[in-house]
Amino acid sequence: MNQHHDALLRTEGLTKQWGGFVANSNVSLSFPQGARHALIGPNGAGKTTFINLLTGGFLPSKGKVFLDGADITSMSQHERVKRGMTRTFQINTLFAGLTVLESVMLAICERKGLQYVWHRTVSRQREEVSEAMSLLAMLKLDRDANVISRNLPYGKQRLVEIALALATKPKVLLLDEPAAGIPQAESAELFNVIARLPRDVTILFIEHDMGLVFRFAERITVLVAGAVLTEGTPDEIAADPRVKEVYLGEAEHA
């Protein structure tokens, strides 16, 4: 199919099982460059497992993952980052005692192979400082450049997490519940910032807040019991009676 040729990221028959438990079953999806794609479904639907299969956290029991036309199924997480696939993680595991600028500088220097000298030569790393500040400005974090990361409000900590991911210059950015634990007003601003990211970054995200999903996503895939129930535009997903039955009704009353 044409979409396979146009896909930046795609999976073929991706399956993950542990003994008799099947977490993902024959998941075949395609994501073109610049996609803004949400993955939704009830708890236990296999969403995070799928992200782990994409990033190399888990190896599939069957199936393949392709990035930019190359089969990356057997590559390590580190190799996938080098090829342009980055996932956000909890900020409290990342550089919590450094300033925001130092954290992003470290991620940039890691990408450039300068991680062993960055702390001794940070004042001389003008190119890296400039790149870091541009990234922070894009995410509206430039005023917080000299604040210790752990002292920021939680919503801004999640933005630092995204800044660290963007410092790797990803082709694909995977966001696992980026608004989790953030007050509603802050989560809306977080997604407004994400929405302004350049289109050369393809975004796949998991999110339980359906208001954010329907406002931000251009396409939505619904997983149920580890398999794809359906995929479509937000309007198509909202109107699908099967989705209402297995998920949207549950989400509205959660």
N, C-alpha and C positions, 0 to 999 in steps of 0.2 A: 504493500500500500504506500501511497505517496507520503502519508504522515510519518512513516518509518524513515523515509529518506530525509525528511525535513526535521526529524526529531534530534534535539541535542542530547536528551537523556531518554532511554527507553528500557523496558524490561520485557523479557519473553518467558512466559510460563513460570514466573518466580514462585517457588514453593519452599516453605520452611516448616519442618515438623520435628518434634521431639517425641520419640516413641510413637504413641497413638494420637498425640495431640498435634493437630495441624494449625499453625498460627497464620500462615499465608498459603493460599491454594491457587496455583496457576494464574498469578497476577501478571497481566500483560498491559502495560501503559506506555504512552508516549508523551513527551513534553518538549515542545518546540522552544527555540531560543526566545527569551523574553516572556515566557509564560508566567502567569500569576495563578497558580493552581492550588486548590485546597483539597485536603484529604480528610473526610469526615466519616463518622460511624459511631455506633454505640461503644461503650467500654468493652474491651476484649475483642474488638473487631480486627486487630492485627495492624493498626496504623503505625505504631512505634516499631514493631518488628519489621515492617516494610522499609521504614527509614533506616533501620540498622542494616538491612540487606543492601540498600543503596550505598551506604557509606563504608561497608566492610566490617561493621561491628559484628555481624553474623555472616557466615557463608551459607548460601542456599542449599537446601537438600536437592533441589532441581531448579533448572532455569538459568537465565543469564541476565546480566546488566551491561548495557552499552552506554558509553559517554563519548559524544562527538564521533560516533562511528566505530570506536574501539571497544573490544570486549574487555571489561574491567572486572569480570566476575571473581577472578582469583587474586586480584590485587589487594594489598594491605590498605588500611585506613590512610596511612601516611602517603602512600602512592596515589591514592584517589584525591587527596588534598592537592598534591603536586599537579595533578591533571585538571584540577579546577572544580572539585566538589567539596563544599565545606558545610559543616553542620554546627549550629550553635549549641553551646552547653551552658549549664548553670554558671553564672559569673563567680559565685563564691568558691568555685574550684580553680579560678583563673586569676592570678596576679592580684588578689584582693588587697594586699598591702602596698601596691604600687599606685602612683597617680594614674589618672586616665591616659595622659599623654605617654607616660612611661610604658603602660600596658600595650598601647597600640604600637609604639616604637619597637617594643620587643617582638611583637607579632610580625612587623614589617622586616625587621632585621633577621628574624628566623626564616622568613621567605627568601631573603637575599643571601642567606648563609653567613650572616654577620652576628649571629646570636652570642658568640663567645667574646665579642669585643664591645658590644653596644653600651654596656654600663661604664666602660672606661673612656669611651670616646663620644658619649651622647652629645656633648656640646659641639663636636665637630661634624656630626652626622646631619648636616644641613638639609640634604636632599630627603633623608628619612623624616626629619622633623617637619619639613614642608608637606610631605605626603600625609603624615599623621594628622597634621592640623587641617588639611583639606578634607580628610575623611571625617574628622570631628565636626567641622563646620557643616558638612553635608547632613550629618545626623543631629545638628543643633546641640553639640556637646562641647563646642570650642570654649565656651565660658567656664566649663568644668575641667579644663585640661589639667590643672594643677591640684585637683581634688583627689584624695585617696579613694580608690574605687569603692571600697566597702562602706565609705561614708555617704555615698550617693543614695537618693531615694531608689526604691526597688525598680521602678519603671525606667529610670536612667541607667541602672545597672544592666537591665536587659538591652538597652541601646549600646552600652559598652561592649556587651557580648556580641552584638551584631557588628560593631566596629572591628572587633578582633577577627571575626569571620571575614569581613570585607577586606581586611589587611592582607589576606592570602590571595587576593584578586581572583575570586571564584567565578566560574561560569555558571555554577548551580549553587544556590544557597538554600539549605534545608532548615526550616524553623519548626521545632517541636513545641507547640503550645507557647508561643512567645508572650502571650498576654496572661499566662497563668499567674495568679497571685497578685496581679496589678489592679488597683482601683479602676473603675470603669472609665473615668475621665482620662486617666493616664494611658489606659490601653488603647483608647481611640487615638490619642496623640502618637503613641508608638506606631500604630498602623498607618497613620498619616505620613510619618517619616519613612516607613518601609515602602509606602506607595510611591514615594518620590525617588526611590533608588533607580539608577539607570537601567535601561532596557537590555543592556548587554549582560545583565544578571538575571538568570532564570530562577524564579522563586517557587518552591513547593513547601506548603506549610500545613501543619496539623493545628486545628483550633476548635475548641468547644463552644465558643461564643458565636452563635449563628448570626448575630447582627454584624459582627466583624467579617465573618466568612462571606456573607451575601453582599456586603459593601465592597470588599477588597478583591475577592477572587473573580477571575474571568471564566474559569472552568472549575468544576467540582467533581471529584470522584468519591463515591460512597462505598465504603467497605463494610461488609457484614459477615461475621464468622470467618474472617480471613480471606474472603473472596470479593470480587468486584460485583456489587449489585447493579450499579449504573454509573454513567458519567454524563455531564452536560453543562450547559450554562446555568448560572444561578436561577434564572426564571424556570428553566426546565426542571431543575432539581426541586425547587419549591412547589411545583405543580404535580410532581410525581407521587401518586397515591402510595406506592410501595415505600418510598422514602419517608413519607408522613407516618406510615404505619410502624416502620422499624426504628425510626430515629427522631424525626423532627418533633413528633408528639411527645416523645420521651424527653427531648432536650428542652421543650417549652415548659414541661412540668418538673424539670430537675431542680 
